[in-house]
């Protein structure tokens, strides 16, 4: 299925979670992964990393500053 992560289309398996989509995003970008992120849906509601995704969903994430 296709979802949008930070304005990039990601192809991910059915039943994927937000965490799975963000992992795929980092792989496609060749960037280092981090666990210190905040994930939001298309309505700007914070969602859990284990939230299930549906075809066409739009999510964004922000890397939180380390304390």
N, CA, C and O atoms as a Tripos MOL2 file, in Angstrom:
@<TRIPOS>MOLECULE
protein
  268   267    67     0     0
PROTEIN
NO_CHARGES

@<TRIPOS>ATOM
      1 N           0.8420   -1.1780    0.0000 N.3       1 UNK1
      2 CA          0.0000    0.0000    0.0000 C.3       1 UNK1
      3 C           0.8830    1.2360    0.0000 C.2       1 UNK1
      4 O           2.0570    1.1720    0.3640 O.2       1 UNK1
      5 N           0.3140    2.3570   -0.4080 N.am      2 UNK2
      6 CA          1.0540    3.6070   -0.4650 C.3       2 UNK2
      7 C           0.5890    4.5260    0.6590 C.2       2 UNK2
      8 O          -0.6090    4.6810    0.8980 O.2       2 UNK2
      9 N           1.5510    5.1300    1.3390 N.am      3 UNK3
     10 CA          1.2860    6.1600    2.3430 C.3       3 UNK3
     11 C           2.2710    7.2990    2.0930 C.2       3 UNK3
     12 O           3.2740    7.1270    1.4000 O.2       3 UNK3
     13 N           1.9750    8.4450    2.6570 N.am      4 UNK4
     14 CA          2.8470    9.6020    2.5240 C.3       4 UNK4
     15 C           3.5030    9.8650    3.8760 C.2       4 UNK4
     16 O           2.8260    9.9830    4.8970 O.2       4 UNK4
     17 N           4.8240    9.9540    3.8640 N.am      5 UNK5
     18 CA          5.5910   10.2560    5.0700 C.3       5 UNK5
     19 C           6.4240   11.4960    4.7770 C.2       5 UNK5
     20 O           7.2780   11.4850    3.8900 O.2       5 UNK5
     21 N           6.1710   12.5640    5.5270 N.am      6 UNK6
     22 CA          6.9030   13.8290    5.3320 C.3       6 UNK6
     23 C           6.9790   14.2100    3.8490 C.2       6 UNK6
     24 O           8.0500   14.5370    3.3380 O.2       6 UNK6
     25 N           5.8480   14.1640    3.1800 N.am      7 UNK7
     26 CA          5.6830   14.5530    1.7730 C.3       7 UNK7
     27 C           6.3210   13.6000    0.7660 C.2       7 UNK7
     28 O           6.3900   13.9290   -0.4180 O.2       7 UNK7
     29 N           6.7850   12.4370    1.1980 N.am      8 UNK8
     30 CA          7.3370   11.4330    0.2830 C.3       8 UNK8
     31 C           6.4370   10.2030    0.2740 C.2       8 UNK8
     32 O           6.0180    9.7170    1.3240 O.2       8 UNK8
     33 N           6.1440    9.7030   -0.9360 N.am      9 UNK9
     34 CA          5.3270    8.5010   -1.0520 C.3       9 UNK9
     35 C           6.1670    7.2780   -0.6930 C.2       9 UNK9
     36 O           7.2860    7.1070   -1.1770 O.2       9 UNK9
     37 N           5.6040    6.4410    0.1600 N.am     10 UNK10
     38 CA          6.2780    5.2260    0.6220 C.3      10 UNK10
     39 C           5.4100    4.0360    0.2520 C.2      10 UNK10
     40 O           4.2040    4.0410    0.5030 O.2      10 UNK10
     41 N           6.0120    3.0240   -0.3390 N.am     11 UNK11
     42 CA          5.3190    1.7670   -0.6080 C.3      11 UNK11
     43 C           5.6110    0.8470    0.5700 C.2      11 UNK11
     44 O           6.7730    0.5650    0.8640 O.2      11 UNK11
     45 N           4.5640    0.3760    1.2470 N.am     12 UNK12
     46 CA          4.7150   -0.4200    2.4650 C.3      12 UNK12
     47 C           3.7070   -1.5620    2.4290 C.2      12 UNK12
     48 O           2.7130   -1.4890    1.7060 O.2      12 UNK12
     49 N           3.9490   -2.5910    3.1860 N.am     13 UNK13
     50 CA          3.0730   -3.7620    3.1970 C.3      13 UNK13
     51 C           1.7510   -3.4610    3.9140 C.2      13 UNK13
     52 O           1.7010   -2.5910    4.7830 O.2      13 UNK13
     53 N           0.6940   -4.1720    3.5530 N.am     14 UNK14
     54 CA         -0.5960   -4.0350    4.2250 C.3      14 UNK14
     55 C          -0.4740   -4.4240    5.6870 C.2      14 UNK14
     56 O           0.2140   -5.3910    6.0160 O.2      14 UNK14
     57 N          -1.1280   -3.6890    6.5630 N.am     15 UNK15
     58 CA         -1.0610   -3.9510    7.9870 C.3      15 UNK15
     59 C           0.1110   -3.2670    8.6690 C.2      15 UNK15
     60 O           0.3640   -3.5020    9.8500 O.2      15 UNK15
     61 N           0.8310   -2.4190    7.9350 N.am     16 UNK16
     62 CA          1.9940   -1.7210    8.4930 C.3      16 UNK16
     63 C           1.5630   -0.6980    9.5360 C.2      16 UNK16
     64 O           0.4380   -0.2000    9.5250 O.2      16 UNK16
     65 N           2.4930   -0.4050   10.4330 N.am     17 UNK17
     66 CA          2.2740    0.6210   11.4520 C.3      17 UNK17
     67 C           3.0390    1.8840   11.0600 C.2      17 UNK17
     68 O           3.8230    1.8870   10.1110 O.2      17 UNK17
     69 N           2.7930    2.9500   11.8100 N.am     18 UNK18
     70 CA          3.5070    4.2010   11.5700 C.3      18 UNK18
     71 C           5.0150    3.9740   11.6850 C.2      18 UNK18
     72 O           5.7890    4.5180   10.8970 O.2      18 UNK18
     73 N           5.4250    3.1830   12.6490 N.am     19 UNK19
     74 CA          6.8470    2.8840   12.8510 C.3      19 UNK19
     75 C           7.4310    2.1930   11.6140 C.2      19 UNK19
     76 O           8.5510    2.5030   11.2090 O.2      19 UNK19
     77 N           6.6890    1.2670   11.0140 N.am     20 UNK20
     78 CA          7.1540    0.5690    9.8150 C.3      20 UNK20
     79 C           7.3600    1.5510    8.6600 C.2      20 UNK20
     80 O           8.3520    1.4700    7.9360 O.2      20 UNK20
     81 N           6.4200    2.4700    8.4970 N.am     21 UNK21
     82 CA          6.5040    3.4440    7.4070 C.3      21 UNK21
     83 C           7.6960    4.3820    7.6020 C.2      21 UNK21
     84 O           8.3730    4.7340    6.6360 O.2      21 UNK21
     85 N           7.9510    4.7820    8.8280 N.am     22 UNK22
     86 CA          9.0800    5.6710    9.0890 C.3      22 UNK22
     87 C          10.3970    4.9360    8.8820 C.2      22 UNK22
     88 O          11.3600    5.5290    8.3960 O.2      22 UNK22
     89 N          10.4570    3.6740    9.2340 N.am     23 UNK23
     90 CA         11.6590    2.8730    8.9460 C.3      23 UNK23
     91 C          11.9200    2.8440    7.4420 C.2      23 UNK23
     92 O          13.0470    3.0570    6.9940 O.2      23 UNK23
     93 N          10.8650    2.5770    6.6660 N.am     24 UNK24
     94 CA         10.9880    2.5420    5.2070 C.3      24 UNK24
     95 C          11.4480    3.9010    4.6770 C.2      24 UNK24
     96 O          12.2870    3.9660    3.7780 O.2      24 UNK24
     97 N          10.9050    4.9760    5.2270 N.am     25 UNK25
     98 CA         11.3020    6.3280    4.8380 C.3      25 UNK25
     99 C          12.8110    6.5080    5.0250 C.2      25 UNK25
    100 O          13.4980    6.9680    4.1130 O.2      25 UNK25
    101 N          13.3250    6.1480    6.2000 N.am     26 UNK26
    102 CA         14.7490    6.2970    6.4730 C.3      26 UNK26
    103 C          15.5930    5.4330    5.5330 C.2      26 UNK26
    104 O          16.6600    5.8610    5.0940 O.2      26 UNK26
    105 N          15.1310    4.2350    5.2240 N.am     27 UNK27
    106 CA         15.8570    3.3680    4.2970 C.3      27 UNK27
    107 C          15.9260    4.0160    2.9180 C.2      27 UNK27
    108 O          16.9900    4.0510    2.3000 O.2      27 UNK27
    109 N          14.7940    4.5290    2.4340 N.am     28 UNK28
    110 CA         14.7580    5.1660    1.1160 C.3      28 UNK28
    111 C          15.6410    6.4020    1.0650 C.2      28 UNK28
    112 O          16.2540    6.6760    0.0330 O.2      28 UNK28
    113 N          15.7160    7.1440    2.1440 N.am     29 UNK29
    114 CA         16.5110    8.3680    2.1960 C.3      29 UNK29
    115 C          17.9780    8.0940    2.5120 C.2      29 UNK29
    116 O          18.8260    8.9690    2.3380 O.2      29 UNK29
    117 N          18.2760    6.8820    2.9750 N.am     30 UNK30
    118 CA         19.6380    6.5590    3.3570 C.3      30 UNK30
    119 C          20.0850    7.3110    4.5980 C.2      30 UNK30
    120 O          21.2690    7.5930    4.7770 O.2      30 UNK30
    121 N          19.1300    7.6290    5.4460 N.am     31 UNK31
    122 CA         19.4260    8.3920    6.6530 C.3      31 UNK31
    123 C          19.4840    7.4880    7.8760 C.2      31 UNK31
    124 O          18.9460    6.3810    7.8870 O.2      31 UNK31
    125 N          20.1420    7.9850    8.8860 N.am     32 UNK32
    126 CA         20.2380    7.2660   10.1500 C.3      32 UNK32
    127 C          18.8860    7.3210   10.8620 C.2      32 UNK32
    128 O          18.2470    8.3700   10.9370 O.2      32 UNK32
    129 N          18.4730    6.1780   11.3760 N.am     33 UNK33
    130 CA         17.2040    6.1140   12.1100 C.3      33 UNK33
    131 C          17.3770    6.6630   13.5150 C.2      33 UNK33
    132 O          18.4810    6.7090   14.0570 O.2      33 UNK33
    133 N          16.2700    7.0730   14.0810 N.am     34 UNK34
    134 CA         16.2460    7.5250   15.4610 C.3      34 UNK34
    135 C          14.9450    7.0830   16.0970 C.2      34 UNK34
    136 O          13.9300    6.9510   15.4140 O.2      34 UNK34
    137 N          14.9660    6.8580   17.3780 N.am     35 UNK35
    138 CA         13.7540    6.4780   18.0970 C.3      35 UNK35
    139 C          13.1000    7.6700   18.7770 C.2      35 UNK35
    140 O          11.9930    7.5540   19.3030 O.2      35 UNK35
    141 N          13.7700    8.8050   18.7700 N.am     36 UNK36
    142 CA         13.2880    9.9780   19.4890 C.3      36 UNK36
    143 C          12.5120   10.8960   18.5380 C.2      36 UNK36
    144 O          12.9790   11.9760   18.1730 O.2      36 UNK36
    145 N          11.3130   10.4380   18.1450 N.am     37 UNK37
    146 CA         10.5030   11.2040   17.1880 C.3      37 UNK37
    147 C           9.0730   11.3520   17.6800 C.2      37 UNK37
    148 O           8.5970   10.5780   18.5110 O.2      37 UNK37
    149 N           8.4010   12.3650   17.1470 N.am     38 UNK38
    150 CA          6.9730   12.5720   17.3720 C.3      38 UNK38
    151 C           6.2850   12.3700   16.0270 C.2      38 UNK38
    152 O           6.6910   12.9560   15.0230 O.2      38 UNK38
    153 N           5.2450   11.5400   16.0070 N.am     39 UNK39
    154 CA          4.5260   11.2250   14.7700 C.3      39 UNK39
    155 C           3.1450   11.8500   14.8290 C.2      39 UNK39
    156 O           2.4700   11.7890   15.8560 O.2      39 UNK39
    157 N           2.7250   12.4560   13.7180 N.am     40 UNK40
    158 CA          1.3970   13.0860   13.6320 C.3      40 UNK40
    159 C           0.6750   12.6090   12.3730 C.2      40 UNK40
    160 O           1.2950   12.2910   11.3580 O.2      40 UNK40
    161 N          -0.6540   12.5700   12.4710 N.am     41 UNK41
    162 CA         -1.4580   12.2220   11.2940 C.3      41 UNK41
    163 C          -1.7190   13.4830   10.4720 C.2      41 UNK41
    164 O          -1.2200   14.5610   10.7960 O.2      41 UNK41
    165 N          -2.4970   13.3380    9.4190 N.am     42 UNK42
    166 CA         -2.7350   14.4710    8.5150 C.3      42 UNK42
    167 C          -3.5320   15.6050    9.1450 C.2      42 UNK42
    168 O          -3.5860   16.7050    8.5950 O.2      42 UNK42
    169 N          -4.1470   15.3490   10.2870 N.am     43 UNK43
    170 CA         -4.8890   16.3860   11.0090 C.3      43 UNK43
    171 C          -4.0840   16.9640   12.1660 C.2      43 UNK43
    172 O          -4.6160   17.6930   13.0030 O.2      43 UNK43
    173 N          -2.7930   16.6300   12.2040 N.am     44 UNK44
    174 CA         -1.8560   17.1150   13.2170 C.3      44 UNK44
    175 C          -2.0870   16.5260   14.6090 C.2      44 UNK44
    176 O          -1.6370   17.0960   15.6040 O.2      44 UNK44
    177 N          -2.7840   15.3890   14.6870 N.am     45 UNK45
    178 CA         -2.9470   14.6900   15.9610 C.3      45 UNK45
    179 C          -1.7490   13.7760   16.1650 C.2      45 UNK45
    180 O          -1.3460   13.0580   15.2500 O.2      45 UNK45
    181 N          -1.1860   13.8040   17.3580 N.am     46 UNK46
    182 CA         -0.0690   12.9130   17.6500 C.3      46 UNK46
    183 C          -0.5770   11.4740   17.6790 C.2      46 UNK46
    184 O          -1.6140   11.1860   18.2780 O.2      46 UNK46
    185 N           0.1580   10.5750   17.0300 N.am     47 UNK47
    186 CA         -0.2230    9.1650   17.0130 C.3      47 UNK47
    187 C           0.9260    8.3170   17.5510 C.2      47 UNK47
    188 O           2.0840    8.7360   17.5390 O.2      47 UNK47
    189 N           0.5920    7.1370   18.0170 N.am     48 UNK48
    190 CA          1.5690    6.2100   18.5520 C.3      48 UNK48
    191 C           2.3260    5.5430   17.4040 C.2      48 UNK48
    192 O           1.7970    5.4120   16.3010 O.2      48 UNK48
    193 N           3.5410    5.1320   17.6600 N.am     49 UNK49
    194 CA          4.3260    4.4820   16.6120 C.3      49 UNK49
    195 C           3.7180    3.1460   16.1790 C.2      49 UNK49
    196 O           3.9940    2.6700   15.0780 O.2      49 UNK49
    197 N           2.9020    2.5450   17.0290 N.am     50 UNK50
    198 CA          2.2470    1.2840   16.6910 C.3      50 UNK50
    199 C           0.8710    1.4750   16.0480 C.2      50 UNK50
    200 O           0.1420    0.5030   15.8490 O.2      50 UNK50
    201 N           0.5140    2.7150   15.7230 N.am     51 UNK51
    202 CA         -0.7750    2.9870   15.0920 C.3      51 UNK51
    203 C          -0.8240    2.3410   13.7090 C.2      51 UNK51
    204 O           0.1040    2.5100   12.9190 O.2      51 UNK51
    205 N          -1.8960    1.6020   13.4050 N.am     52 UNK52
    206 CA         -2.0100    0.9820   12.0840 C.3      52 UNK52
    207 C          -2.2570    2.0350   11.0010 C.2      52 UNK52
    208 O          -2.9160    3.0480   11.2360 O.2      52 UNK52
    209 N          -1.7210    1.7760    9.8290 N.am     53 UNK53
    210 CA         -1.9110    2.6890    8.7020 C.3      53 UNK53
    211 C          -2.8760    2.0860    7.6900 C.2      53 UNK53
    212 O          -3.0630    0.8710    7.6200 O.2      53 UNK53
    213 N          -3.4820    2.9800    6.9060 N.am     54 UNK54
    214 CA         -4.3670    2.5710    5.8130 C.3      54 UNK54
    215 C          -3.8400    3.1800    4.5140 C.2      54 UNK54
    216 O          -3.0980    4.1620    4.5290 O.2      54 UNK54
    217 N          -4.2270    2.5960    3.4190 N.am     55 UNK55
    218 CA         -3.8600    3.0960    2.0930 C.3      55 UNK55
    219 C          -4.1420    4.5990    2.0070 C.2      55 UNK55
    220 O          -5.2280    5.0610    2.3580 O.2      55 UNK55
    221 N          -3.1500    5.3470    1.5370 N.am     56 UNK56
    222 CA         -3.3250    6.7770    1.3010 C.3      56 UNK56
    223 C          -3.1480    7.6720    2.5120 C.2      56 UNK56
    224 O          -3.2580    8.8920    2.3870 O.2      56 UNK56
    225 N          -2.8780    7.1090    3.6770 N.am     57 UNK57
    226 CA         -2.6980    7.9420    4.8760 C.3      57 UNK57
    227 C          -1.4950    8.8570    4.7110 C.2      57 UNK57
    228 O          -0.5370    8.5470    4.0020 O.2      57 UNK57
    229 N          -1.5790    9.9800    5.3820 N.am     58 UNK58
    230 CA         -0.4970   10.9550    5.3930 C.3      58 UNK58
    231 C          -0.0360   11.1100    6.8360 C.2      58 UNK58
    232 O          -0.8270   11.4360    7.7220 O.2      58 UNK58
    233 N           1.2570   10.8730    7.0610 N.am     59 UNK59
    234 CA          1.8140   11.0880    8.3930 C.3      59 UNK59
    235 C           3.0700   11.9390    8.2690 C.2      59 UNK59
    236 O           3.7200   11.9750    7.2250 O.2      59 UNK59
    237 N           3.3900   12.6140    9.3500 N.am     60 UNK60
    238 CA          4.6190   13.3870    9.4140 C.3      60 UNK60
    239 C           5.3280   13.0350   10.7120 C.2      60 UNK60
    240 O           4.7030   12.5910   11.6750 O.2      60 UNK60
    241 N           6.6080   13.2330   10.7250 N.am     61 UNK61
    242 CA          7.3300   13.0340   11.9750 C.3      61 UNK61
    243 C           8.3480   14.1390   12.1470 C.2      61 UNK61
    244 O           8.7930   14.7680   11.1870 O.2      61 UNK61
    245 N           8.7010   14.3530   13.3980 N.am     62 UNK62
    246 CA          9.6980   15.3500   13.7510 C.3      62 UNK62
    247 C          10.6760   14.6930   14.6950 C.2      62 UNK62
    248 O          10.2740   14.0070   15.6360 O.2      62 UNK62
    249 N          11.9490   14.8950   14.4530 N.am     63 UNK63
    250 CA         12.9750   14.3760   15.3520 C.3      63 UNK63
    251 C          13.0910   15.3290   16.5370 C.2      63 UNK63
    252 O          13.3440   16.5220   16.3680 O.2      63 UNK63
    253 N          12.9020   14.7890   17.7310 N.am     64 UNK64
    254 CA         12.9590   15.5970   18.9370 C.3      64 UNK64
    255 C          14.4020   15.8540   19.3220 C.2      64 UNK64
    256 O          15.2750   15.0070   19.1280 O.2      64 UNK64
    257 N          14.6360   17.0180   19.8620 N.am     65 UNK65
    258 CA         15.9730   17.3770   20.3350 C.3      65 UNK65
    259 C          16.3500   16.4900   21.5000 C.2      65 UNK65
    260 O          15.5260   16.2200   22.3740 O.2      65 UNK65
    261 N          17.5750   16.0420   21.5170 N.am     66 UNK66
    262 CA         18.0790   15.2220   22.6220 C.3      66 UNK66
    263 C          18.3090   16.1200   23.8240 C.2      66 UNK66
    264 O          18.7870   17.2460   23.6910 O.2      66 UNK66
    265 N          17.9690   15.6180   24.9760 N.am     67 UNK67
    266 CA         18.1630   16.3990   26.2080 C.3      67 UNK67
    267 C          19.3530   15.9150   26.9540 C.2      67 UNK67
    268 O          19.6760   16.4490   28.0150 O.2      67 UNK67
@<TRIPOS>BOND
     1     1     2 1
     2     2     3 1
     3     3     4 2
     4     3     5 am
     5     5     6 1
     6     6     7 1
     7     7     8 2
     8     7     9 am
     9     9    10 1
    10    10    11 1
    11    11    12 2
    12    11    13 am
    13    13    14 1
    14    14    15 1
    15    15    16 2
    16    15    17 am
    17    17    18 1
    18    18    19 1
    19    19    20 2
    20    19    21 am
    21    21    22 1
    22    22    23 1
    23    23    24 2
    24    23    25 am
    25    25    26 1
    26    26    27 1
    27    27    28 2
    28    27    29 am
    29    29    30 1
    30    30    31 1
    31    31    32 2
    32    31    33 am
    33    33    34 1
    34    34    35 1
    35    35    36 2
    36    35    37 am
    37    37    38 1
    38    38    39 1
    39    39    40 2
    40    39    41 am
    41    41    42 1
    42    42    43 1
    43    43    44 2
    44    43    45 am
    45    45    46 1
    46    46    47 1
    47    47    48 2
    48    47    49 am
    49    49    50 1
    50    50    51 1
    51    51    52 2
    52    51    53 am
    53    53    54 1
    54    54    55 1
    55    55    56 2
    56    55    57 am
    57    57    58 1
    58    58    59 1
    59    59    60 2
    60    59    61 am
    61    61    62 1
    62    62    63 1
    63    63    64 2
    64    63    65 am
    65    65    66 1
    66    66    67 1
    67    67    68 2
    68    67    69 am
    69    69    70 1
    70    70    71 1
    71    71    72 2
    72    71    73 am
    73    73    74 1
    74    74    75 1
    75    75    76 2
    76    75    77 am
    77    77    78 1
    78    78    79 1
    79    79    80 2
    80    79    81 am
    81    81    82 1
    82    82    83 1
    83    83    84 2
    84    83    85 am
    85    85    86 1
    86    86    87 1
    87    87    88 2
    88    87    89 am
    89    89    90 1
    90    90    91 1
    91    91    92 2
    92    91    93 am
    93    93    94 1
    94    94    95 1
    95    95    96 2
    96    95    97 am
    97    97    98 1
    98    98    99 1
    99    99   100 2
   100    99   101 am
   101   101   102 1
   102   102   103 1
   103   103   104 2
   104   103   105 am
   105   105   106 1
   106   106   107 1
   107   107   108 2
   108   107   109 am
   109   109   110 1
   110   110   111 1
   111   111   112 2
   112   111   113 am
   113   113   114 1
   114   114   115 1
   115   115   116 2
   116   115   117 am
   117   117   118 1
   118   118   119 1
   119   119   120 2
   120   119   121 am
   121   121   122 1
   122   122   123 1
   123   123   124 2
   124   123   125 am
   125   125   126 1
   126   126   127 1
   127   127   128 2
   128   127   129 am
   129   129   130 1
   130   130   131 1
   131   131   132 2
   132   131   133 am
   133   133   134 1
   134   134   135 1
   135   135   136 2
   136   135   137 am
   137   137   138 1
   138   138   139 1
   139   139   140 2
   140   139   141 am
   141   141   142 1
   142   142   143 1
   143   143   144 2
   144   143   145 am
   145   145   146 1
   146   146   147 1
   147   147   148 2
   148   147   149 am
   149   149   150 1
   150   150   151 1
   151   151   152 2
   152   151   153 am
   153   153   154 1
   154   154   155 1
   155   155   156 2
   156   155   157 am
   157   157   158 1
   158   158   159 1
   159   159   160 2
   160   159   161 am
   161   161   162 1
   162   162   163 1
   163   163   164 2
   164   163   165 am
   165   165   166 1
   166   166   167 1
   167   167   168 2
   168   167   169 am
   169   169   170 1
   170   170   171 1
   171   171   172 2
   172   171   173 am
   173   173   174 1
   174   174   175 1
   175   175   176 2
   176   175   177 am
   177   177   178 1
   178   178   179 1
   179   179   180 2
   180   179   181 am
   181   181   182 1
   182   182   183 1
   183   183   184 2
   184   183   185 am
   185   185   186 1
   186   186   187 1
   187   187   188 2
   188   187   189 am
   189   189   190 1
   190   190   191 1
   191   191   192 2
   192   191   193 am
   193   193   194 1
   194   194   195 1
   195   195   196 2
   196   195   197 am
   197   197   198 1
   198   198   199 1
   199   199   200 2
   200   199   201 am
   201   201   202 1
   202   202   203 1
   203   203   204 2
   204   203   205 am
   205   205   206 1
   206   206   207 1
   207   207   208 2
   208   207   209 am
   209   209   210 1
   210   210   211 1
   211   211   212 2
   212   211   213 am
   213   213   214 1
   214   214   215 1
   215   215   216 2
   216   215   217 am
   217   217   218 1
   218   218   219 1
   219   219   220 2
   220   219   221 am
   221   221   222 1
   222   222   223 1
   223   223   224 2
   224   223   225 am
   225   225   226 1
   226   226   227 1
   227   227   228 2
   228   227   229 am
   229   229   230 1
   230   230   231 1
   231   231   232 2
   232   231   233 am
   233   233   234 1
   234   234   235 1
   235   235   236 2
   236   235   237 am
   237   237   238 1
   238   238   239 1
   239   239   240 2
   240   239   241 am
   241   241   242 1
   242   242   243 1
   243   243   244 2
   244   243   245 am
   245   245   246 1
   246   246   247 1
   247   247   248 2
   248   247   249 am
   249   249   250 1
   250   250   251 1
   251   251   252 2
   252   251   253 am
   253   253   254 1
   254   254   255 1
   255   255   256 2
   256   255   257 am
   257   257   258 1
   258   258   259 1
   259   259   260 2
   260   259   261 am
   261   261   262 1
   262   262   263 1
   263   263   264 2
   264   263   265 am
   265   265   266 1
   266   266   267 1
   267   267   268 2
@<TRIPOS>SUBSTRUCTURE
     1 UNK1         2 RESIDUE 1 A UNK
     2 UNK2         6 RESIDUE 1 A UNK
     3 UNK3        10 RESIDUE 1 A UNK
     4 UNK4        14 RESIDUE 1 A UNK
     5 UNK5        18 RESIDUE 1 A UNK
     6 UNK6        22 RESIDUE 1 A UNK
     7 UNK7        26 RESIDUE 1 A UNK
     8 UNK8        30 RESIDUE 1 A UNK
     9 UNK9        34 RESIDUE 1 A UNK
    10 UNK10       38 RESIDUE 1 A UNK
    11 UNK11       42 RESIDUE 1 A UNK
    12 UNK12       46 RESIDUE 1 A UNK
    13 UNK13       50 RESIDUE 1 A UNK
    14 UNK14       54 RESIDUE 1 A UNK
    15 UNK15       58 RESIDUE 1 A UNK
    16 UNK16       62 RESIDUE 1 A UNK
    17 UNK17       66 RESIDUE 1 A UNK
    18 UNK18       70 RESIDUE 1 A UNK
    19 UNK19       74 RESIDUE 1 A UNK
    20 UNK20       78 RESIDUE 1 A UNK
    21 UNK21       82 RESIDUE 1 A UNK
    22 UNK22       86 RESIDUE 1 A UNK
    23 UNK23       90 RESIDUE 1 A UNK
    24 UNK24       94 RESIDUE 1 A UNK
    25 UNK25       98 RESIDUE 1 A UNK
    26 UNK26      102 RESIDUE 1 A UNK
    27 UNK27      106 RESIDUE 1 A UNK
    28 UNK28      110 RESIDUE 1 A UNK
    29 UNK29      114 RESIDUE 1 A UNK
    30 UNK30      118 RESIDUE 1 A UNK
    31 UNK31      122 RESIDUE 1 A UNK
    32 UNK32      126 RESIDUE 1 A UNK
    33 UNK33      130 RESIDUE 1 A UNK
    34 UNK34      134 RESIDUE 1 A UNK
    35 UNK35      138 RESIDUE 1 A UNK
    36 UNK36      142 RESIDUE 1 A UNK
    37 UNK37      146 RESIDUE 1 A UNK
    38 UNK38      150 RESIDUE 1 A UNK
    39 UNK39      154 RESIDUE 1 A UNK
    40 UNK40      158 RESIDUE 1 A UNK
    41 UNK41      162 RESIDUE 1 A UNK
    42 UNK42      166 RESIDUE 1 A UNK
    43 UNK43      170 RESIDUE 1 A UNK
    44 UNK44      174 RESIDUE 1 A UNK
    45 UNK45      178 RESIDUE 1 A UNK
    46 UNK46      182 RESIDUE 1 A UNK
    47 UNK47      186 RESIDUE 1 A UNK
    48 UNK48      190 RESIDUE 1 A UNK
    49 UNK49      194 RESIDUE 1 A UNK
    50 UNK50      198 RESIDUE 1 A UNK
    51 UNK51      202 RESIDUE 1 A UNK
    52 UNK52      206 RESIDUE 1 A UNK
    53 UNK53      210 RESIDUE 1 A UNK
    54 UNK54      214 RESIDUE 1 A UNK
    55 UNK55      218 RESIDUE 1 A UNK
    56 UNK56      222 RESIDUE 1 A UNK
    57 UNK57      226 RESIDUE 1 A UNK
    58 UNK58      230 RESIDUE 1 A UNK
    59 UNK59      234 RESIDUE 1 A UNK
    60 UNK60      238 RESIDUE 1 A UNK
    61 UNK61      242 RESIDUE 1 A UNK
    62 UNK62      246 RESIDUE 1 A UNK
    63 UNK63      250 RESIDUE 1 A UNK
    64 UNK64      254 RESIDUE 1 A UNK
    65 UNK65      258 RESIDUE 1 A UNK
    66 UNK66      262 RESIDUE 1 A UNK
    67 UNK67      266 RESIDUE 1 A UNK
